[in-house]
Amino acid sequence: MSTVKRFIAGVTCPRCAAMDRIRAWEQNGIRYRECVSCDFFEQLPIEEDALTEMTTRVNQVRDDQKQQDVQPVRIMDPGKSSR
């Protein structure tokens, strides 16, 4: 029986920094990740209490988004003048 290895969109390899080159799979209670661009390989035990989402470009907050000041936009009616 073979295990399906799936590419994880948006994940960056911790070794070579290539994006979208990590594939992951689970087998016998262990989560595996490997990069198809370099020799990075990782195995992690699956803990029921601490299932965490893999870090991707989609679920991270960029530095320029952290400190944005939000200001309301006022839409003015062109038929009414404030004279």
MMTF fields as JSON, N, C-alpha, C and O atoms, coordinates in Angstrom:
{
  "mmtfVersion": "1.0.0",
  "mmtfProducer": "UNKNOWN",
  "numBonds": 331,
  "numAtoms": 332,
  "numGroups": 83,
  "numChains": 1,
  "numModels": 1,
  "chainsPerModel": [1],
  "groupsPerChain": [83],
  "chainIdList": ["A"],
  "bondAtomList": [4, 2, 8, 6, 12, 10, 16, 14, 20, 18, 24, 22, 28, 26, 32, 30, 36, 34, 40, 38, 44, 42, 48, 46, 52, 50, 56, 54, 60, 58, 64, 62, 68, 66, 72, 70, 76, 74, 80, 78, 84, 82, 88, 86, 92, 90, 96, 94, 100, 98, 104, 102, 108, 106, 112, 110, 116, 114, 120, 118, 124, 122, 128, 126, 132, 130, 136, 134, 140, 138, 144, 142, 148, 146, 152, 150, 156, 154, 160, 158, 164, 162, 168, 166, 172, 170, 176, 174, 180, 178, 184, 182, 188, 186, 192, 190, 196, 194, 200, 198, 204, 202, 208, 206, 212, 210, 216, 214, 220, 218, 224, 222, 228, 226, 232, 230, 236, 234, 240, 238, 244, 242, 248, 246, 252, 250, 256, 254, 260, 258, 264, 262, 268, 266, 272, 270, 276, 274, 280, 278, 284, 282, 288, 286, 292, 290, 296, 294, 300, 298, 304, 302, 308, 306, 312, 310, 316, 314, 320, 318, 324, 322, 328, 326],
  "bondOrderList": [1, 1, 1, 1, 1, 1, 1, 1, 1, 1, 1, 1, 1, 1, 1, 1, 1, 1, 1, 1, 1, 1, 1, 1, 1, 1, 1, 1, 1, 1, 1, 1, 1, 1, 1, 1, 1, 1, 1, 1, 1, 1, 1, 1, 1, 1, 1, 1, 1, 1, 1, 1, 1, 1, 1, 1, 1, 1, 1, 1, 1, 1, 1, 1, 1, 1, 1, 1, 1, 1, 1, 1, 1, 1, 1, 1, 1, 1, 1, 1, 1, 1],
  "groupList": [{"groupName": "MET", "atomNameList": ["N", "CA", "C", "O"], "elementList": ["N", "C", "C", "O"], "formalChargeList": [0, 0, 0, 0], "bondAtomList": [1, 0, 2, 1, 3, 2], "bondOrderList": [1, 1, 2], "singleLetterCode": "M", "chemCompType": "L-PEPTIDE LINKING"}, {"groupName": "SER", "atomNameList": ["N", "CA", "C", "O"], "elementList": ["N", "C", "C", "O"], "formalChargeList": [0, 0, 0, 0], "bondAtomList": [1, 0, 2, 1, 3, 2], "bondOrderList": [1, 1, 2], "singleLetterCode": "S", "chemCompType": "L-PEPTIDE LINKING"}, {"groupName": "THR", "atomNameList": ["N", "CA", "C", "O"], "elementList": ["N", "C", "C", "O"], "formalChargeList": [0, 0, 0, 0], "bondAtomList": [1, 0, 2, 1, 3, 2], "bondOrderList": [1, 1, 2], "singleLetterCode": "T", "chemCompType": "L-PEPTIDE LINKING"}, {"groupName": "VAL", "atomNameList": ["N", "CA", "C", "O"], "elementList": ["N", "C", "C", "O"], "formalChargeList": [0, 0, 0, 0], "bondAtomList": [1, 0, 2, 1, 3, 2], "bondOrderList": [1, 1, 2], "singleLetterCode": "V", "chemCompType": "L-PEPTIDE LINKING"}, {"groupName": "LYS", "atomNameList": ["N", "CA", "C", "O"], "elementList": ["N", "C", "C", "O"], "formalChargeList": [0, 0, 0, 0], "bondAtomList": [1, 0, 2, 1, 3, 2], "bondOrderList": [1, 1, 2], "singleLetterCode": "K", "chemCompType": "L-PEPTIDE LINKING"}, {"groupName": "ARG", "atomNameList": ["N", "CA", "C", "O"], "elementList": ["N", "C", "C", "O"], "formalChargeList": [0, 0, 0, 0], "bondAtomList": [1, 0, 2, 1, 3, 2], "bondOrderList": [1, 1, 2], "singleLetterCode": "R", "chemCompType": "L-PEPTIDE LINKING"}, {"groupName": "PHE", "atomNameList": ["N", "CA", "C", "O"], "elementList": ["N", "C", "C", "O"], "formalChargeList": [0, 0, 0, 0], "bondAtomList": [1, 0, 2, 1, 3, 2], "bondOrderList": [1, 1, 2], "singleLetterCode": "F", "chemCompType": "L-PEPTIDE LINKING"}, {"groupName": "ILE", "atomNameList": ["N", "CA", "C", "O"], "elementList": ["N", "C", "C", "O"], "formalChargeList": [0, 0, 0, 0], "bondAtomList": [1, 0, 2, 1, 3, 2], "bondOrderList": [1, 1, 2], "singleLetterCode": "I", "chemCompType": "L-PEPTIDE LINKING"}, {"groupName": "ALA", "atomNameList": ["N", "CA", "C", "O"], "elementList": ["N", "C", "C", "O"], "formalChargeList": [0, 0, 0, 0], "bondAtomList": [1, 0, 2, 1, 3, 2], "bondOrderList": [1, 1, 2], "singleLetterCode": "A", "chemCompType": "L-PEPTIDE LINKING"}, {"groupName": "GLY", "atomNameList": ["N", "CA", "C", "O"], "elementList": ["N", "C", "C", "O"], "formalChargeList": [0, 0, 0, 0], "bondAtomList": [1, 0, 2, 1, 3, 2], "bondOrderList": [1, 1, 2], "singleLetterCode": "G", "chemCompType": "PEPTIDE LINKING"}, {"groupName": "CYS", "atomNameList": ["N", "CA", "C", "O"], "elementList": ["N", "C", "C", "O"], "formalChargeList": [0, 0, 0, 0], "bondAtomList": [1, 0, 2, 1, 3, 2], "bondOrderList": [1, 1, 2], "singleLetterCode": "C", "chemCompType": "L-PEPTIDE LINKING"}, {"groupName": "PRO", "atomNameList": ["N", "CA", "C", "O"], "elementList": ["N", "C", "C", "O"], "formalChargeList": [0, 0, 0, 0], "bondAtomList": [1, 0, 2, 1, 3, 2], "bondOrderList": [1, 1, 2], "singleLetterCode": "P", "chemCompType": "L-PEPTIDE LINKING"}, {"groupName": "ASP", "atomNameList": ["N", "CA", "C", "O"], "elementList": ["N", "C", "C", "O"], "formalChargeList": [0, 0, 0, 0], "bondAtomList": [1, 0, 2, 1, 3, 2], "bondOrderList": [1, 1, 2], "singleLetterCode": "D", "chemCompType": "L-PEPTIDE LINKING"}, {"groupName": "TRP", "atomNameList": ["N", "CA", "C", "O"], "elementList": ["N", "C", "C", "O"], "formalChargeList": [0, 0, 0, 0], "bondAtomList": [1, 0, 2, 1, 3, 2], "bondOrderList": [1, 1, 2], "singleLetterCode": "W", "chemCompType": "L-PEPTIDE LINKING"}, {"groupName": "GLU", "atomNameList": ["N", "CA", "C", "O"], "elementList": ["N", "C", "C", "O"], "formalChargeList": [0, 0, 0, 0], "bondAtomList": [1, 0, 2, 1, 3, 2], "bondOrderList": [1, 1, 2], "singleLetterCode": "E", "chemCompType": "L-PEPTIDE LINKING"}, {"groupName": "GLN", "atomNameList": ["N", "CA", "C", "O"], "elementList": ["N", "C", "C", "O"], "formalChargeList": [0, 0, 0, 0], "bondAtomList": [1, 0, 2, 1, 3, 2], "bondOrderList": [1, 1, 2], "singleLetterCode": "Q", "chemCompType": "L-PEPTIDE LINKING"}, {"groupName": "ASN", "atomNameList": ["N", "CA", "C", "O"], "elementList": ["N", "C", "C", "O"], "formalChargeList": [0, 0, 0, 0], "bondAtomList": [1, 0, 2, 1, 3, 2], "bondOrderList": [1, 1, 2], "singleLetterCode": "N", "chemCompType": "L-PEPTIDE LINKING"}, {"groupName": "TYR", "atomNameList": ["N", "CA", "C", "O"], "elementList": ["N", "C", "C", "O"], "formalChargeList": [0, 0, 0, 0], "bondAtomList": [1, 0, 2, 1, 3, 2], "bondOrderList": [1, 1, 2], "singleLetterCode": "Y", "chemCompType": "L-PEPTIDE LINKING"}, {"groupName": "LEU", "atomNameList": ["N", "CA", "C", "O"], "elementList": ["N", "C", "C", "O"], "formalChargeList": [0, 0, 0, 0], "bondAtomList": [1, 0, 2, 1, 3, 2], "bondOrderList": [1, 1, 2], "singleLetterCode": "L", "chemCompType": "L-PEPTIDE LINKING"}],
  "groupTypeList": [0, 1, 2, 3, 4, 5, 6, 7, 8, 9, 3, 2, 10, 11, 5, 10, 8, 8, 0, 12, 5, 7, 5, 8, 13, 14, 15, 16, 9, 7, 5, 17, 5, 14, 10, 3, 1, 10, 12, 6, 6, 14, 15, 18, 11, 7, 14, 14, 12, 8, 18, 2, 14, 0, 2, 2, 5, 3, 16, 15, 3, 5, 12, 12, 15, 4, 15, 15, 12, 3, 15, 11, 3, 5, 7, 0, 12, 11, 9, 4, 1, 1, 5],
  "groupIdList": [1, 2, 3, 4, 5, 6, 7, 8, 9, 10, 11, 12, 13, 14, 15, 16, 17, 18, 19, 20, 21, 22, 23, 24, 25, 26, 27, 28, 29, 30, 31, 32, 33, 34, 35, 36, 37, 38, 39, 40, 41, 42, 43, 44, 45, 46, 47, 48, 49, 50, 51, 52, 53, 54, 55, 56, 57, 58, 59, 60, 61, 62, 63, 64, 65, 66, 67, 68, 69, 70, 71, 72, 73, 74, 75, 76, 77, 78, 79, 80, 81, 82, 83],
  "secStructList": [7, 7, 7, 7, 7, 3, 3, 7, 6, 6, 7, 5, 7, 6, 6, 6, 7, 7, 5, 6, 7, 3, 3, 3, 3, 3, 3, 6, 6, 3, 3, 3, 3, 3, 3, 1, 1, 1, 7, 7, 3, 3, 3, 3, 3, 7, 7, 1, 6, 6, 7, 7, 7, 7, 7, 7, 1, 1, 1, 1, 7, 7, 2, 2, 2, 2, 6, 7, 7, 7, 7, 7, 7, 7, 7, 7, 7, 6, 6, 1, 7, 7, 7],
  "xCoordList": [0.839, 0.0, 0.88, 1.745, 0.668, 1.491, 0.793, -0.433, 1.593, 1.097, 1.122, 2.096, 0.054, -0.027, 0.777, 0.538, 1.728, 2.52, 1.918, 1.731, 1.616, 0.951, 1.833, 2.458, 1.868, 2.581, 1.737, 0.514, 2.392, 1.716, 1.939, 3.061, 0.875, 0.961, 1.376, 0.825, 2.339, 2.748, 3.801, 4.272, 4.195, 5.199, 6.585, 6.871, 7.44, 8.814, 9.733, 9.588, 10.667, 11.615, 12.508, 13.07, 12.656, 13.506, 14.995, 15.777, 15.394, 16.815, 17.172, 18.098, 16.464, 16.853, 15.952, 16.229, 14.893, 13.952, 13.158, 12.58, 13.12, 12.306, 10.839, 10.503, 9.971, 8.553, 7.853, 8.225, 6.85, 6.019, 6.819, 6.506, 7.836, 8.638, 8.558, 9.226, 7.743, 7.605, 6.435, 5.335, 6.676, 5.571, 5.514, 6.531, 4.297, 4.07, 3.179, 2.377, 3.346, 2.502, 2.565, 3.453, 1.624, 1.562, 1.592, 0.99, 2.312, 2.402, 2.735, 3.692, 1.955, 2.173, 2.306, 3.163, 1.46, 1.459, 2.589, 2.846, 3.27, 4.366, 4.094, 3.711, 4.297, 4.15, 5.526, 6.489, 5.61, 6.863, 6.747, 5.689, 7.868, 7.959, 9.311, 10.32, 9.323, 10.583, 10.513, 9.44, 11.688, 11.798, 12.295, 13.224, 11.672, 12.096, 13.233, 13.777, 13.609, 14.703, 16.038, 17.096, 15.997, 17.232, 17.053, 16.095, 17.944, 17.875, 17.191, 17.396, 16.377, 15.655, 14.65, 13.893, 14.649, 13.708, 13.43, 14.344, 12.171, 11.786, 10.691, 9.794, 10.773, 9.687, 9.272, 10.111, 7.974, 7.407, 6.345, 5.491, 6.38, 5.284, 3.991, 4.0, 2.902, 1.603, 1.049, 0.748, 0.922, 0.375, -1.06, -1.316, -1.966, -3.386, -3.689, -4.578, -2.958, -3.222, -2.705, -3.265, -1.655, -0.981, -0.935, 0.126, -2.066, -2.089, -2.032, -2.928, -0.975, -0.797, -0.784, -0.414, -1.19, -1.209, 0.204, 0.928, 0.597, 1.903, 1.934, 0.928, 3.08, 3.227, 3.341, 4.194, 2.465, 2.474, 2.417, 2.235, 2.571, 2.484, 1.062, 0.854, 0.088, -1.31, -1.709, -2.508, -1.171, -1.614, -0.667, -0.809, 0.284, 1.185, 0.798, 0.282, 1.048, 0.817, 2.139, 3.148, 2.127, 3.348, 3.662, 2.773, 4.939, 5.376, 4.666, 4.348, 4.411, 3.756, 2.274, 1.654, 1.692, 0.288, 0.106, -0.997, 1.158, 1.043, 0.731, -0.066, 1.34, 1.239, 0.443, 0.772, -0.571, -1.371, -2.402, -3.121, -2.457, -3.493, -4.732, -4.651, -5.861, -7.111, -7.826, -8.026, -8.212, -8.935, -10.238, -10.246, -11.337, -12.614, -12.647, -12.009, -13.389, -13.571, -14.955, -15.943, -15.032, -16.322, -16.724, -15.96, -17.906, -18.431, -19.381, -20.347, -19.083, -19.876, -20.877, -20.575, -22.051, -23.107, -22.828, -22.817, -22.599, -22.274, -23.435, -23.212, -24.67, -25.814, -25.909, -26.569, -25.271, -25.308, -23.957, -22.917, -23.982, -22.715, -22.682, -23.72, -21.528, -21.377, -20.918, -19.827, -21.763, -21.423, -21.891, -21.686],
  "yCoordList": [-1.186, 0.0, 1.244, 1.393, 2.123, 3.326, 4.502, 4.545, 5.443, 6.641, 7.785, 7.953, 8.57, 9.697, 10.863, 11.304, 11.355, 12.521, 13.727, 13.712, 14.78, 15.953, 17.186, 17.388, 18.01, 19.277, 20.251, 20.288, 21.031, 21.993, 23.39, 23.897, 23.996, 25.301, 26.388, 26.498, 27.178, 28.339, 28.066, 29.008, 26.821, 26.511, 26.753, 26.366, 27.396, 27.666, 26.667, 26.409, 26.111, 25.15, 25.845, 26.897, 25.295, 25.924, 25.874, 26.649, 25.0, 24.888, 25.73, 26.539, 25.563, 26.251, 27.438, 28.158, 27.656, 28.778, 28.721, 29.728, 27.575, 27.426, 27.302, 26.578, 28.02, 27.984, 26.92, 26.671, 26.305, 25.29, 24.056, 23.433, 23.698, 22.508, 21.469, 20.437, 21.737, 20.818, 19.885, 20.325, 18.61, 17.649, 16.975, 16.792, 16.608, 16.064, 14.84, 14.686, 13.967, 12.785, 12.278, 12.652, 11.433, 10.828, 9.323, 8.755, 8.686, 7.235, 6.739, 7.208, 5.801, 5.179, 6.198, 6.053, 7.216, 8.207, 9.209, 9.909, 9.296, 10.249, 11.089, 10.568, 12.394, 13.32, 13.541, 13.84, 13.395, 13.582, 14.776, 15.038, 15.512, 16.597, 16.498, 16.194, 16.758, 16.778, 17.796, 18.103, 18.319, 19.278, 18.533, 17.729, 18.806, 18.15, 18.917, 18.447, 20.097, 20.881, 20.66, 20.823, 20.297, 20.06, 18.781, 18.039, 18.521, 17.274, 17.431, 16.604, 18.486, 18.683, 17.555, 17.202, 16.999, 15.951, 16.117, 16.358, 15.989, 16.155, 15.161, 14.914, 14.593, 13.743, 14.223, 14.486, 14.331, 14.848, 13.891, 13.459, 13.553, 12.726, 13.534, 14.735, 12.875, 13.54, 13.46, 12.381, 14.618, 14.699, 15.187, 16.24, 14.465, 14.803, 16.152, 16.869, 16.51, 17.752, 18.972, 20.06, 18.81, 19.968, 19.917, 20.106, 19.665, 19.721, 21.189, 21.97, 21.546, 22.932, 23.026, 22.086, 24.167, 24.419, 24.752, 25.488, 24.215, 24.536, 26.006, 26.558, 26.638, 28.038, 28.202, 27.592, 29.039, 29.305, 30.803, 31.568, 31.225, 32.656, 33.17, 34.374, 32.276, 32.664, 32.934, 33.835, 32.174, 32.327, 33.171, 33.198, 33.852, 34.743, 36.187, 36.53, 37.029, 38.463, 39.095, 38.931, 39.828, 40.486, 41.678, 42.229, 42.072, 43.194, 44.491, 45.289, 44.715, 45.954, 45.965, 47.029, 44.826, 44.765, 44.915, 45.218, 44.71, 44.731, 46.11, 46.232, 47.145, 48.477, 49.451, 50.636, 48.983, 49.888, 50.599, 49.981, 51.923, 52.697, 52.686, 52.955, 52.379, 52.326, 53.647, 54.104, 54.258, 55.519, 55.363, 54.792, 55.857, 55.736, 56.619, 57.671, 56.18, 56.937, 57.554, 56.859, 58.867, 59.545, 59.754, 60.309, 59.318, 59.509, 60.691, 60.703, 61.674, 62.902, 62.864, 62.379, 63.375, 63.467, 64.717, 65.83, 64.535, 65.71, 66.687, 67.846, 66.264, 67.169, 68.103, 69.139, 67.758, 68.604, 69.275, 68.616, 70.561, 71.278, 71.764, 72.065, 71.841, 72.292, 73.737, 74.046, 74.63, 76.048, 76.747, 77.954],
  "zCoordList": [0.0, 0.0, 0.0, 0.863, -0.946, -1.046, -0.36, -0.262, 0.106, 0.762, -0.242, -0.976, -0.273, -1.196, -0.628, 0.496, -1.413, -1.027, -1.74, -2.956, -0.963, -1.518, -1.348, -0.307, -2.407, -2.315, -1.507, -1.643, -0.675, 0.181, -0.414, -0.419, -0.908, -1.573, -0.596, 0.499, -0.999, -0.214, 0.83, 1.468, 1.039, 2.055, 1.476, 0.343, 2.26, 1.871, 2.557, 3.752, 1.819, 2.38, 3.401, 3.095, 4.596, 5.607, 5.257, 5.808, 4.373, 4.02, 2.801, 2.872, 1.683, 0.442, 0.104, -0.855, 0.859, 0.706, -0.598, -1.006, -1.252, -2.462, -2.054, -1.117, -2.77, -2.45, -3.284, -4.431, -2.705, -3.356, -3.769, -4.784, -3.004, -3.296, -2.179, -2.242, -1.156, -0.024, -0.271, -0.606, -0.107, -0.134, 1.219, 1.887, 1.611, 2.948, 2.863, 1.942, 3.861, 3.971, 5.401, 6.167, 5.749, 7.074, 6.924, 6.013, 7.848, 7.811, 9.216, 9.833, 9.715, 11.024, 12.163, 13.035, 12.148, 13.221, 13.154, 14.133, 12.027, 11.86, 10.621, 9.573, 10.753, 9.63, 9.014, 9.72, 7.709, 6.988, 6.066, 5.494, 5.924, 4.95, 4.267, 4.903, 2.958, 2.237, 1.12, 0.599, 0.756, -0.334, -1.566, -1.484, -2.703, -3.939, -4.61, -5.609, -4.082, -4.652, -3.941, -4.549, -2.682, -1.93, -1.116, -1.335, -0.201, 0.556, 1.917, 2.805, 2.094, 3.354, 3.571, 2.666, 4.772, 5.159, 6.641, 7.429, 7.017, 8.42, 8.754, 7.948, 9.948, 10.427, 11.811, 12.673, 12.003, 13.246, 13.745, 12.971, 15.022, 15.553, 15.562, 15.828, 15.275, 15.275, 16.692, 17.201, 17.309, 18.658, 18.561, 17.977, 19.106, 19.016, 19.669, 19.211, 20.739, 21.454, 20.707, 20.842, 19.929, 19.352, 17.834, 17.239, 17.205, 15.748, 15.339, 15.656, 14.638, 14.23, 12.719, 12.016, 12.249, 10.823, 10.348, 11.019, 9.198, 8.628, 8.248, 7.802, 8.421, 8.09, 6.58, 5.936, 6.029, 4.59, 4.372, 5.319, 3.125, 2.826, 3.008, 3.157, 2.999, 3.108, 4.551, 4.806, 5.501, 6.885, 7.735, 8.958, 7.128, 7.86, 7.616, 6.552, 8.601, 8.459, 8.063, 8.749, 6.937, 6.483, 7.381, 8.029, 7.413, 8.245, 7.882, 8.764, 6.586, 6.187, 6.539, 6.515, 6.864, 7.255, 8.76, 9.215, 9.538, 10.992, 11.546, 12.476, 10.997, 11.573, 10.71, 10.658, 10.05, 9.227, 10.087, 10.873, 9.918, 10.589, 9.705, 8.507, 10.293, 9.544, 9.736, 10.862, 8.615, 8.665, 7.9, 6.809, 8.45, 7.749, 6.507, 6.457, 5.525, 4.294, 4.335, 4.573, 4.103, 4.087, 2.641, 1.852, 2.297, 0.957, 1.016, 1.778, 0.197, 0.231, -0.919, -2.009, -0.658, -1.663, -2.512, -1.986, -3.841, -4.662, -4.782, -5.133, -4.502, -4.582, -3.399, -3.477, -2.324, -1.125, -0.981, -0.991, -0.85, -0.621, 0.802, 1.39, 1.342, 2.736, 2.756, 3.238, 2.227, 2.193, 3.396, 3.529]
}
